[in-house]
């Protein structure tokens, strides 16, 4: 992100020099436009929504484990829960390693 802001500031400063304007003001305005999503709260709102969605998916996986535990015979409940925890753990590890997108 910093490289993008610096590139935008450099381009704006060069355009200001070519046009005879103040390059410092142009660079400051370009940096302000680059960081605008972080300043006005869009980044915070997006992060909170992402975390809340993650928590809901986590509890949804726990609820699905309870459903599957209730659908099998009592001697197989432990194995079914172990499978659900294992699959969720693998998914979390691969999400951490590979990431979103």
N, C-alpha and C positions, 0 to 999 in steps of 0.2 A: 504494500500500500504506500509505503514511504517513497519508493521509486516512482510510482505513478504520480504522486503529488509533486515530487521534485521535477519530473519531466514536464508536467503541466505548468509549473512555475517557470521553468526555463523557457518553454515555448512562449508563454505570455510575456516574459521579460524581453525576449528577442523581438516579438511583434511590437512591443511598446517602444523599443529602441528604434526599430524601423519606422514607426509612425511618429516618433518625436515625443511620445508621452513619457511619464515617469515609470521606469521599469520596476521599482520597488512596489509601487501601488498595484501594478498589474500582476506581479508575482504573488502578492498577498491575496489579491482577489481570486487568483487561480487556485491557491492552496485552500482558501475558504470554500470554494465550490467543490473541491475534491473531498474535503472532510465534512461536507454538509450533512450527509446521512448520519455521521457519528455525533454531530453537534445537536441536531434537532430531535434525537431520541429514537429514530427508526431502528438503529442497531440494537438498542436496549430492548425495544418492544419485540423485535424479531428473535432475540436471544431468549427472552422470557417465554415466548410462544413455543420455541423449539424445546426448551427444558420441560415445560408443562406437558407438551405432547409426548416427550420421552417418558415422563413419569406415568402418564396414562397408559402408554404401551407396556411399561413394566408391570403395572397392576393388571392389565389385560392378560398378560402372559401368566401371571399368578392365578387369575381366575380360570383361565383355560386349563391350567394344571389341576385345579380343584375339580373342574368338570370331568376331566379324564380320570382323575382318581376316583370319582364317584361312579363312573361307568364300568369300571373293571371289578373283578372279584376282590375280596378283602386281602387275599394272599398276594395279589399282584399290584397293590397300591404303591408299595415302596418302590418297586421297579419302574412303575409308570412315572412317579414323581422324580426319580433319579434321571430318567430319560428327558423329562421336561426341563429340569435344571441344567442338565448337560447341554441340551440344544440351545437354551437361552444363553448359557455361558459362552459357548462357541460363537454364537451370533454376536455377542457383545465384544468378544476378543477380535473377531474379524472386522467388526465395525471400527474398532479402535485402530487396527493395523491398516486397513484399506481406507476407511473414512467415508464420509458422505460425498456423493457426486464423483 
